[in-house]
Amino acid sequence: MRRSLWGIALLLVIAIGTGLWLYPNAGRLEVLPYAKDRPLSYLSKAAAGPDGGLIAIGDSRQEIVRISGEGAIEEVIVQEAASGARHDFTDIAVGDDGSVYALDTILDGYGLYVQEERIVRYPADGSEETVLYAFKGNGTNKRVGLIKGLQAAGGSVYFYINQETEVRLYRIAPQDGEPEEMLSFQLPADRYLSEIVGYEPGGIYYSTKRGAVFRVGADGSSAMAYPLVGMERTRKNFPEGLQLGADGRLYFIDRLVNSVVSMTAADSSGLRTEIDEASLKERAKDAESLEIMDLTLGADDRMIVALDDRIVAFGADPSGDGVLTKLAYDRSSSVAGWLAWIAAAALLVIAIAVLRLVYVHVLKRRVSLFFKQVFAIVPLLILAMFLLSNFIYDSFSSRMEEDMLRQLSLLARNGENLIDGDRLKRLLSPDDYRNEDYEAIYGKINALFESEDDANRKGLYSTLYKYENGELFILMDDDDGVNMYKPFPVSEENLLVLEKGEIQTNLWEDATGKWMYAIGPVYDSSGAVVGIYETGRDLNVLYESNRTIYKSIMRNIGIISIGLIVLVLAVTYYLLSSLRKLRRSVMEMANGNWDVKVDIRSQDEVGDLGEQFNRMALHIRTYIKDITSFSEASHRFVPQQFFKYLGKKGITDIHLGDQVQQNMAVMVANIRSFHQLSKQLSPKQNFDFMNGFLKRFSPYVRTEEGLISKYMGAGFMALFPARNEDALRAAVAIRRELVQYNESLAASGLAPVDLGMAIHKGPLMLGIVGEEQRMEGNVISDDVNMTATLERMSDTMGASILVTRTYFDQLRSPERFRFRMLGRVRIDGKDEPIELVDVYEGDPEPARQLKDRTKALFEKGIELCQEGRFFDARETFIEVIKVNRFDKAAKLYFYLCDEYYQKGAAEGWNGTLAV
């Protein structure tokens, strides 16, 4: 037991250590250990890192992936869920030391309005991140905040804050932590900042919402750099993703034609297309979308573009170009993944092992009925409540989605009344951004949702598309990062709206998030469809809301489940109380308390069982009483020691033929001349006399650990298996009790009796003899027969207790008893004579004194007789008889010696006495 407890303790220590290691690495269990790579998905930003590596924002702005130059995953930074807010990574920059600087944009609970922007540093060594700067803003920006142009260089971080008409540049040294304003400049009239790049005076370029690029001079003045007259570019060729190359060129994405364009930054000359859509098709043949999500410059001004699901690199050397669609797990990540899964498997194995050890060694493979019912009912109840909560949640969320789609459909249909199609037609390029027509349409759209409290909008967004020459363009969007006149693919859903005027609903996911939307047609005054109005909601917000609802449902169901479990356990405990009473009674009965009685008052099956138990207990008590009586009776017929010698528990175990050989002392005692006494008594008096006699003397046999093997008419035979002295002590005690017994006979008017007793020791067989219908215990041995013969000789030899020399010599202290040697005696049926001893310790005192006085003479006479000196022996025995005229043994030897003296001894005589 102690070793088992130590084993359990050791396993628990190992489990705790494994769990402490596994807890911070639990995220690795989300990836199967044998997975070698993972796909890129929903990319929105990319930045070149040191040593040819890349940093990308993916998974709809929810994660940052650090990628090595070989395309292996070095680190994954995931946005943590926050209560009542949504976090998006909207921009990144990479420092010279490999640290990642991310712009963490915190949106409201509906994922629409920017609440706060934070610049967070993630060190290259994977240590804890640090928030370098936090900016609250005014809470009116949508999805993209006021921090622009995040850049890292020379150990510092640079960023701009857009203040409507003024832009300010700040620098933060990570070691200092305090932002320092470097410069500021004014935006030209009616120009609205979109993107900005560069941080050195004279080397700053920014794009505006009206599709132009401006150069900021050293004095803070702005001069248009793109598009210029003669460039064959219009305001529809909207520049995005501005990047300054080391070669002095400005690179950007031409959103209209989905290509990468560059020009000399200083004078806007040398405008050329670096990457066109044809090149993208060639390099990314199986891409679902060729839309360029972002542009970054690597070493040697290698152009790297991020598509939705891959990163494509274009270099001066075509052999160095590459397409990255999957990220390989590096060796350390694979090893850590395997270790995490092995640790989880080890925890499971340890849990099973601990449960088994507790079950086997602590509980001894025994579990109470209460816990069995707990283990059976509680998991089922928890599972049922879990399924119920999921059913409620699924039903609620499905209905919620249906209701939301229905509401969105109504809002989308309302677009044809809300939006003036003629004004929409008059918006021809990004240069019309926020003109009179734009503001009129924008105001009506916002009037539908906005009120004094922006939260009433509940995350609903609007997007307005213009249908022009068979193409769709985004004109307005509730994402401040989306620019005017951004091309949008014409899908089958869009065609149904454009051609048939149907309202369509669906779900959508892209690099900016997951959405639920409805689209409807926008008509001009002639009834022609001139655009599509879209309204929708951020699904991540919906899912977060659903998760909140789910948690609430689970919490309520959990409270109800706990209540039900407590109730079920209480009811189960109460119902099992009757069984516990019954169990206690059964245990008491098993421990030998046969008088137990169970009191169960419940009128059910357990009550019936309790009543039957009481009846059973009564029958068992009666049966035990009968068995006890039978056993006690059987012991009176067959001594218990007899069963013990045979290796049996009781008489029911005895079978015919059971036997065992033992070497033990045998005593035979018999009433002398009982036939003369019995003639004077009636049959009943004979039985009463014998029963009284045996009752008087049998206890002395049991006192000396002997057993009475057989009653023989006027006496008995007893066996003494333990010590040799036991038989002789019992015989002496019986002889002494005989004096008292004869006095009681005299008082009853009966003549006194005398006992003849003989003791011998030798091998004998104890066993069961008879046949199947009648059996009894018996002792079979020649030594038993000889002992019976010696008892019959005892009267002739004048000995009250006659024992063999063989037995007498085995006594440990024979001198404690008064005795004399009787010499060698020949017995019929025995080839060899037997040397006998007269033990007169139990004789009356006068008889003992006479034998003490004549013992030496008597034993001398026997020696003379055995030597053949019959005359001297005869004279010696005469002297004995003169002293003790009742000495029968002396008389026998006298007559023998006299006969042999006068006639001579028979031929072959060996000094024995023939009786």
N, C-alpha and C positions, 0 to 999 in steps of 0.2 A: 504493500500500500504506500509506504514511504517513498519507494523508488518511483512509483507511478505519479505521485504528487510532484516529485522533483522533475520528472519528465514533462508534466503539464506546465510547470512553472518555466522550464527551459523553453518549451515551444512558445509560450506566451511572450517571453522576452524576445525571442527571435521574431515573432509576429509584430511586436511593437517596433522593433528596429527596422524591419522590412517596411512596415506601414509609414514610419517617419521618412524613410527614403522615397517611398512611392508617392506620398502625398504631393510634393512639388513636381513630380514627374507624371502625374496622373493624365495629363493632356496627351502623353505619348500613347495611351491606350486607345485613343480615337483613330489611330492608324494601325493597320494590321502589321505585325512585325516583319512579314516577308515582302511587304510593299517596297519596291525599289525607287519609285518616283511618284510624283503627283502632278496633275495638270495645272496650268495657269488658267485663271478664269476671272472675268470681269475686271480687267486692268483699267486703271484711270491715270496713273502717273508712273514715271520712271526717272531714275537719276543714275548717272554713272558713278561707280565707286572706285576706290583705289585698287591697284593690281588687277585691273580688267574686270572687276566685279560690278554687279548691278544692284540697285535697290528699287523695288516696285511696290506700288500700292495696288492691292487686288481685293477680290471677294467683296465687291461693291463698297469700297472704301473702309473695309472692316479689318484689314490686316496689312502689315508691311513685311515683305519677304526680302531677306538679305541673300543674294545669290553670288556664288563664287565665280571666278573666271572660267571654271570648267562646267558651269551649269548645275552645281550642287547647292542644296539648301544649307545655308550656314545658320540662319536664325529666322524665326517667324514671330512677329510681334502682333498680338491680337488685341483688338479693342475689348475691354471688359464691360459687361453689361452694367448700366447704371440706372437706378430707379428714377423714373420720371424724366429721363433725358436720353438722347441718342448721340453717340460720338462717331464722328467721321474723320478719317485721315484725308485732308484735302490738298496737302502739298508736302514735299520732302526736299531735303538738301543733304549732301554728304560732306563731312569735314575731311581735312587732310589725314586725320588719324583714324578714319573709318567710322567715326561716330555718325549716327543718323539723327538729323533734326527734322521733326515732324510737326506739321501744323494740325493740331487736334481741334476740330471745330465741334462745339457742343451745341446741339439743337434742342428745341423744346421737346416736350413729350410727344408731339405729333410729327416730329422730324421736319419741320418747315422753317421756323424762325431761329436765327442764330442767337444764342444766349451768351456764349463766351468763346474766345479763341485762346488756345494755349500753344506755346512753342515748347516742345518736349525733346530733351536730348536722351538718346539711347546709346550708351557707350558700346564700342566695338567688342569689348570683352564680355558682354552680356550681363554686366552688373546692373544694379537698379537704376531706373530712369530718373531724370530730374526735370522738373518744370522750370524753364528759364524765364518765361514771361507769360502773363495772362492779361487778356484785354477783353473788357466787358462789351463794348460797343453799345449801340442804341436799341438793339432788339428788333430792328425793322428789316434787316437784311435776310434774304431767304437762301438757305443752304450753303451759301458762300459768304464769308465775312469781309471785313475791311482790311485785314492783313494781306498784303500782296508781296510778290517777288521774294520769297524766302530763298536765301543764298548763304553758302558757307565758304569762307576763304581766309587763309592766314590765321587760323585758330579762332576766328570770330564768326558770328552769325549776323547777317544783314537782313532787314525786312522793312517794308513800307507800310504805312497806315494811310488809307485813303479817307480824307476828310472832305468829301464832296468836291470842292474846288481847289483844295490844297492837298499836296502829298508830302509826307514827311519820311525821311530815311533814318532808321535807327540801327545801332550796332550793339551787340551784346558779346562780351568776352565771357565764356562759360565759367571761368574761374572767379570773375567778379559778380556776375549775376544781375547787374543793374544796367538797363538800356541807356544808351547814349545817343542823343539826336545828332546826326551828322550833317544833314542839310534838309531843305524844304523848297518846293517850287509850286507855282500856281498852274492850274490847268487852263488851257484856253477856254474861251466862252463856249458854252453849249457842247463841251467835250466831257466825256464820262469815262473814267479809267476802267480798263478791262484787265490788262496784264502789264507787268513791268520787269525789266531785266537790267543788270548792271548796278554798280554801287559807287563807281568813281566819277567824279565830276567830268563832264564831257563824254562819258561813256555809258550814259543811262538812256534806255529806249523803252517806250511804253506804247501800248495799243489802246484805242478807245472803243467804246461801244458803237461808234459810227464807222468802224472798219478801217481806221487809219493808224499809221505808226508815226510817232513823234520822237524827235531826238532832243534831249535836254542839254543845253549848252552849259558851259562853265559858270555862266552868270545866272542860271536858273530859267532861262527862256526856253520855250518849246518851238521847234520847227518841224513841219511835216516831212517825213522821210519816205512815206509810202501811203497810198499810190501817188505817183507823180505823173504829170502829163507826159505821154509818150511811152509809158510803161506797158501798155496793153493790159492793164489791170484796172478793175473798177472796185467800187466799194463792196460789191458782192464777193469779191475775192478776199474774204475776211481773214486777217492774220491772227493765228493762235500759236501758243507754245513757243514764245520768243526765246531764242538761245543765242548767246554771243560766243563765236568761235575764236580759238587762239589765232586763226588766220586773219582776224579783223573783219570777218563777215558776220552778218546777222542772218540767222536761220529761223524760219517759222513755217507753220502749216498753213497752206492755202485751203481753207475749209470748203470753199465752193467746189474745187476740183479734187479735193482730198489728195494733196501732194505736198511735198516738202520743197520750199523755195528758199533761195539765199540771195543776198546782195551785199555789196561792200557797205559796212556800217557807217563809215565816215561820210560818204557822199552819195549813198543809195545807187551807185553804179553797179554794173555787172549782174543785173537781175537774171537769175537762171533757175530752172527747175532741177532740183537734185534727185528727187524720187517722185515718180508719177504712179498713178494707179496701175498702169500696165506692169511696172516693175514689181509692185506689191503682189499683183496676181501671179506673176512668175515665181516670186519667192514664197508666197503663202497660198498655194493652190487650193488647199482644202479648208481654208479659213471660212468661218460662217459669215464674218463681216470684215471688210477691208478698211473700215473707218479708222483713221489714225487717231488714237486716243491721246497720245502725248509724244513729244520729241525731246531727246536729250543727246548730248555730244559726249563721246568717249575719248579715249586717247587718240591723238593724231586727228582730232576732229572727225572721228568715225561716227556716222549718224546712226542713232538707235531709235527706232520707232516702236511704240507699244500699240498693238492692236487689242481687240477685246480679249483674245485668248492666247496671244503669243507675243514674243518680242523678236523683232527682226533687225539685224545689224547690217548696215551698208558701209563698206570701207573702200579706200582707194585700191586696195588689193582684193579682187573678187574672191581669191582663195581664202581670205580671212573672214568673209561674210558668214553669218550664221543665223539660223532660225531656232528659237527656243520656245517649245510648246509644253515641255514637261521638265520638272525640276527633280533631279536625282537627290536622294538622301545620302549625305556623306557617311563615311564609315562610323564616325562617332555617334551620329544620330541613329544609324541602324543598330549599332551595339546598344545604345541607350534604350531604343525601342524594344529590342529583344529582352534586355534586362528588366524593363518595366513589365512586359508580359510574363516573364519568368517569375518576377516578384509577385505579380497578381496571382499566378498559378500556385506559387509557393504559399501565399496567404490562404488560398482556397484549400490546399492540401493540409496546411497546418490547422485550419479551422475544422476540417473533417477529422484529422488525427486527434485534436483536443476533444472534440465531441465524442469520439470513439473511446478514448482513454477515460473520460468522465463517465461514459455509459458503462464501460466494462469494469473499471477499477474503483470508481467512487460510488456509482449507483448500483454496482454489482449486477449489471444487465437487468436492472429492475427500474421501471418507471411507473409512478403511481397513476391510477386511472384518471385522477383529476388532471394531471399534466398531459396525459395522452389526449384527453378531450380538449385541453387548451391547445395542444399542438395541432389537433385536427380542425377545431372550430375556428380559432383565431386567424390562421392563414387564409382559410376559406372566406371568412368574414372580411378580412382586409382585401382579399382579391375581389370579392363581390363589390365592396364599396369602391375599390379602385376602378373596376369596370363601370360601375354606376356613374362615378364622377366623370370618367372619360366619355361615357355615353351622353351625359348631360352637357359636357363641354363641347363634344362634337356636334350635338344637335344645336346647341346655342351658337357656336362659332359658324356652323353652316348657315343657320338662319340669319346670323349677323352679316355674313358675307353676301347672302342673297339680298337682304334688305339694303345693304350698302350699294351693291350693284344696281339695284332698282332706283335708289336715290341718285346715284351717279348718272343713270340713264335719263332721269327726269331733268337733271341739271344740264346734261349734254344736249338734250332736245331743246332746252330753253335757250341754247346758244344762238339759234336762228333768229330769236326775238331780241336777244341781248346785244348781239354784235351787228354793227352796220357794215354790210358787205361792200358797199360802195367806198366807204372810208378804207376798208381793208385793201381794195384794189389799188387805192392811191399810194399805198406804202410800197415803194419800188426797190429800195436798197437799204443797207444799214445806215446810210446817211439820213434817213428819215426817222431815226431813233429819237423818240420823245418829241416829235413835232406835234402839230395840232391834232391830226388824225390819230396818231399813235396814242396821245394822252387821252383822247376821247374814248377810244376803244378800251384802253387800259383802265380808265376810271370806271367804266360800266362793269367790266369784269370784276374788279376788286370790290365794287359796291355790292355785288351779290354775296360776298363772303365777309368782308371786313366790317367791323363795328368798333365801338370804343374799346372793346376787349378783344385782342387778337386771338385769344384762346378759343373764342367762339367759333373760329374757323375750323378747329379740330383737325388741322393738318391737311385740309383739302387744297389741292393745287389746280392751276389752270394752265393750259398751253394752247396757243393759237397758231395754226398752220395756214399758210397761204398756198393755194393751188395755182400754179403758174406754168403754162406751157407743158402740161403733163407731169410737172414735178412738184414736190412738196417742200416747203421751207418753213422752219420755225421762225415766227416773228416775235412772239412773246412767250415767256416761260417763267414760272415761279421758282426758277433756279437762277440766281444772279450770275452763275458761272456760264450759262448758256447765252451765246451771242445771237444777234438778230441775223436772219437769213442763213441759218445753218441748214444745209440740205438734210432731208429726212427720207428714207426709203419708202416707196409706195408699195404697201402690202395688199394682200387680198382683202383684208378688213377695210383698209383705207378706200379701195376701189368700190366696195359695197356702199360706203358712205358717199363717195364722190359721184358714183353713177346712179345709185338707187335711193340715196337719201336715208338709208337705214341707220339706226342707232346700234353700235357694236360695243360689247363689253369684253374684257379679257384681263389676264394677268401678264405682267412684263417684268423682266429683270435685265439690268444693264450695269455698266460700271458705276453708276451713281446710286443704285439701290434697286429695291423691288417695289413694284407698283401694282395697284388695282385701278383700272381706268374705264371710262366710257367716252366714246367719240361720236360726234354728230355733225351734220353739215351746217355750213354758213352760206347763206344766199345773198346775192346782190339784189338790187331793185328790179332787175329783169327776171329774177327767179333762177338764175344760173348759180351753180355751186362754185364759190370762189375760195373756199377754205374749209378747214375742219377745226371744230372746237373740242378740246379734250379737257376733261376734268377727272381727277382721281385722288388717290390717297396712298401714302407711303405704307406698303405692306409690313415693313419692319415695325412701324409704329402700331399697325393693327395687330401684328403678332405679339408685340410687347403688351398691348392692351389685353389681348387674349390670354397671354401668360399671366397677367395680373388677375384676370377673371378666373383663369384656371387655378392659380394659387389660392384665390378666395374660395373657389369651389372645393379644392382639395383641403383647405383649412377647415371649412365648415363640415365637409364630409368626414375629415379626420376627427373633428370634435365629436360628431355624431358616432363615428366608429368607436372612438375611445369610450364614449358612454355606453354604446351597445356591448362592447367587449367587457367593460366592467359589470354591466348588468348580466351578461351571459355567464361570466365567471362567478358572479355572486349566486345566480340561480343554480349553476352547475355545482358550486360548492355546497349549496343548501340541499340540492337533490342527492348529492353523494354523501350527505351526513348520515343517512340511514345505512348506506353501504359501509361507511367507516365504523359505525356501531357494530355492524355485523362482522366486519373484519377484526375488530378488537376482541369480540367474543370468540371468533374462530381461533385467534392467536392465543387467547387464554386457554381455550380447550386444548390447543396443540401443546401448551406448556404444562398440561396435566390438570388444569382446573375443570373437572367434569361437571361441577355444579353450576357452571356459568349459564346465564339466561339473558337473551337479548330482548330489549324493549323497543320495538319499532311500531310507531303509531300511524305511519302513513298507510293509507288504504290503496295500495298499488302492488305491482309485482314484487317490489322490494319488501313490502309488508308481508306478502304471502311467503316470500323466501325466509323472512325472519321467523314467521310462525312455524314453517316447516323445519327451520333450524332448531327451534326449541323442542319440537317433537323428536327430531333426530337426536338431540342431546339427551332427552329423556330415555329414548331407546338405547343410546350408547351407555348411559349410566346403568340401566337395567342389565344390559349385556355385560358390562364390566363387573357388575356385582355378581352376576352368574358365573362369569369366567373366574373371578377372584375366588368365589366359593369352590368352584371346580378345581382351581389350581391348589387351593389350600387342602381340599380333599385328596387331590392326587399326591400332594406331598406327604399325606399321612399313609398313603399306600406305597409310594415310591419316594424315598428321601431326595431332597433337592440336590444333595451332594452327588447322588447317583447320576443325575443329568449333567452335572458339572464335569464329572470324570469322563462322560461320553462326549463332551463338547456340545451339549444341547442346552437350549434355554429353558425348555419345559417339556411337559409330557406330549404336547402337540408336535414337537419336533422329532419324537422317537419313532424309529422304524424298525421293523423286524430285521434282526441281523446286526444291529449296531453293537459294537463291542470295542473294548480297549483292554490292554494288558497293563497291570500295575503290580508293583512289589510292595506289599503292605502287611501289617500285623492283623491277625485274625483271632478274635476271642469268641469262644463258645461258652455260654452259661446255661445251666439247666437245673431245675429243682429235682433233688434226689428223692426217689421213692414216691413220686407224685401220684402214681397209680393207686397207692394205698390210700392217699388223702382223697383222691377224686371219687373213690367208692363211697365215701361218707357224704358226698355232696350231690345235689341234684344237678341236672345239666345247666340250668340257669346259674346256680351257685358256682359251678365250675367256671363258666365264662366270666362271671363277676369276679371270681377270685383271681383268674389269670389276668384280666384287664387291670385289676387293682395292683397286682404284682408288677406288671410291666410298666404301669404308670408311675410306680414308686421307684423303679430302678433304671428305666430308660434315660431319664435326664442326665445321669452320671456319664453315660456314653457320649451324649451330645456335648456335655461340658468339656470333655477332653477331645472335641473335634472328631469324634467318631460317628459312624452311622450304623444303624441297625439294618442289616441287609435282609434278615429273614427271622420270622418268629417260628420256633420249632416246638410246637406242642407246649411243653412246660418250661420253655426257655427261649433263647434267641442267639443269633450269631451277629457279631458286630465287626466292622472293619475300621482300621485306624491308618489312614494313608499318610499322616503328617509325621509325627515323631514316634520313636519306638516306645518311649516312656508313657505315651498317652494311654495305651491299652492297659499297662500294668497299674497306672494310677487309677484308671476307671475301675479295674477289678478290685483293688484294695478298698476304694471308696464304697463299692457295692457290698463287699464283705462287712465293712464296718456298719453300713446302713442296715444290714441284715439283722443285727442285734436289736435295733429299734423296731424293725418290722416284726420280728418274732414276739416282742412284748405286746404289739398291737394285736397279733393273732391270739395270744393267750388271753388278752382282755376280751376278745370276741368268742372265746370258748373253743378255739381251734388249736391243734397241735402245731408246734414250731416246725419250720422247714429248714432244710440245708441246701446249699448251692454247691454244685460242682462247676469249676471254671478251669479252662485251659487256654493257653495263648501260644501261638506259633507265628512265624513270619516266613513268607515266601511268595513267589510269583503266582498270580491268579488272573483269571479272565473275568471281567465284568461285561455283561452284555444283555441283549434282549432275546429271549427264547419264546417259543410258542408257535402260533400260526396267526394269520391275518385277523381273525375274529377273537383271538384270545392271546394276549402277550403278557409277559411279566419280566421283571429284572431278575437276574440270577448271577451267581458267582460259581465259576467252574474251576476247580483246582484240586490236585491230589493233596496239597497242603491243607486245604479246607477239610477234606475228609479225615486227614490225620488229626487235625485239631479236634474234630468231633470225637474221634476215638480216644484221644487223650483226656477229653472231658469225662468220658465214661470210665476211664482208668483212674481218675482222680480220687474217687472214693476208695478204690482198692488200695491205692498208694498212700491213703491217709493224708492227701494234700487238698487244701481248699482252693489254692490257685496253682495249677500245674503248668509249667512253661518249659519249652525246650531250651537246651543249652545254646543252640544256634541263635535263638531270639535273645536270650539273656545276655550273651556276650556283646550284643549290639547296643546295649544300654550305655548311655554316657556316664551315669553314676549309679552302678548297680549296688554299691555299698549303702545307698540310702534305704534299701529295702532289706528286711530280715529274710534270709533264705538258707537252704542247705541243699547240697548236691544229692541226688537220688541214684546216681550211677547210670550205667547203660542198660536200656530196656529194649527187649526185642518185641516188635509189634507184628501181628499177623499181616501178611501182605507186603512187608517191607524186608528187603534183603539185608539192609544195614541197620544195626541197632541205633537207637536214639538216646542221647544223654538228656536226662530230665533234671529239672530243678524245682524244689518245693519252696514257693514263696509264701511265707506264713505271716507276712506283715499285717494282713487283715484279720487274722485269727483273734479270738478272744484272748485277753491278757494271760489267763492261766496257761492256755495252750502254747502261747508264744514263749512264756518263761520256761516251760518244760523243754521245748525244742531248742531254746537257747542253751540250756544246761547240758543237753545231750548232743548238740550239733557236732562237737569235735569227735566224740566217741563214735557217733553214727557214721560220719564221713570216713573215720579210720577203719571201721568195720567194713565199709564198702571197698576200701583200698585192699584190705586183707583178703576179702572174698575174690576180688578181681585178680589177685596174685596167686589164688589157689590154696591159700592158707585157711582152709575152711574151719579147722578147729579153733584157731585164734579168732577168726571172724565170728564164729558162733558164740564164743565166750564174750566177745565185745558187744554183740547185739543183745546178750542176756543182761549185761550191765545197763544198756540203754533201756530195756523193757522194765528193769527193776525201778528205774527212775520214772519212766513214762509208760505205764502199762497200756495207754491208748494209742501208742505209736504203731500204726498198721504197717508202715514200710519196714520198721525194724523187725516186726514179726515175720514178714514175707522173707526177708533176708535170713532170719534165724532158721526158718524151716528149710530154705534152700541150702544153707551151709551145713545144716545137720544131715540132710539127705545126701549131699555130695561127700561129707566126711565119712558117713557110714557105708555108702554104696559106690562112691567115686563119681566123678563128673562124667557126663556123657561125652562121647568122642566128638571132637571138634568144638567143644565149648570154648567161647571166647570172652568169658567174664561178664556175660549179660544176664539180666534177670528176665525170665519169661513170665508174663502176666496173662 
